[in-house]
Amino acid sequence: MSGSQTAAAERLEMSRAMVTRYLAELEGWLGARLLNRSTRRLSLTDVGEECLAHCRELLSQVGELQSAADARSAAPRGLVRLTMASLLGQTLAPMVADYVRQHPAVHVDLLLVDRTVNLVEERVDLAIRISNDIDPLLVARKLGVCRSVVCASPAYLAERGTPQCPPDLAQHNCLTYAYFGKSQWRFRQAGQAQSVAVSGNLSANETSALLSAAVCGAGISHQPEFLAAPLLQSGALQQVLADYQPDELGIWGVYATRQFLPGAVRSLLDFLVERFSAEPAWRA
């Protein structure tokens, strides 16, 4: 639930008055109150919970009808709600643009957020996620791998020295990502894994902020290769510990269920799999 009629109206892109009217008509038709109303928030009554379950079932049946229609259609069509992290969205936007150019009957609604979206509750068809820990209740199809590099600016390395092995990082100011590997960076060399505790005076929940800080000489950063590559090529950053490979993460197309997957979603997923396999930076 959105928590309020105002929030529901914004999410549905309609006026609050219209939401109120539809709710009143539904309650009148059912002859029962669906919501408990207070000054702070709304909550479902027991009848409301039962009604919600039936409505979700009806929506599922509508989706099945759309899937059947898509299956009979030579060209995919309809709306695909796609979500991914903001930074990944900036990188993959050209792929999505190519897809809709080839399939003009498909409309992609792209949601870029730096949080894990609940696909069912937020009615999202497909999520692109970088992770090695995918929810086992979801269906995941691997698109590629996300490799990382450890890097710093030439100015920082000139001042503080260049680490020669992972334990040397303990003597450096490491710029850490709040949601991944904040205190431990993991590496492999010749098949052997090792983990090193890192710390620093700057962390962030958005990796591009750390990248900018690294360019400014703030410290050593652990970055996705696809993001750091242009700065490494220009010399704004230098790779360190090149003989040690940071852990790789999988790039996945994730969706809620295999059953009655809309044709447009399947088409977009197939397109992304093909495009990722054609790009050397994303190959598994």
CORMO-V241867 format. One record per helix or strand. SS is the DSSP state (2 for helix, 1 for strand). FROM is the first residue (numbers start at 0). TO is the last residue. If there is no record, write none. Layout:
BEGIN
ss: {SS	SS}
from: {FROM	FROM}
to: {TO	TO}
END
This chain:
BEGIN
ss: {2	2	1	1	2	1	2	1	1	1	1	2	2	1	1	1	1	1	2	1	2	1	1	1	2	2}
from: {4	15	34	41	45	77	85	105	125	138	147	153	165	173	179	183	191	202	206	219	224	237	244	248	262	279}
to: {11	29	36	43	71	83	101	111	130	145	151	159	170	176	179	188	196	203	214	223	233	239	245	254	277	281}
END
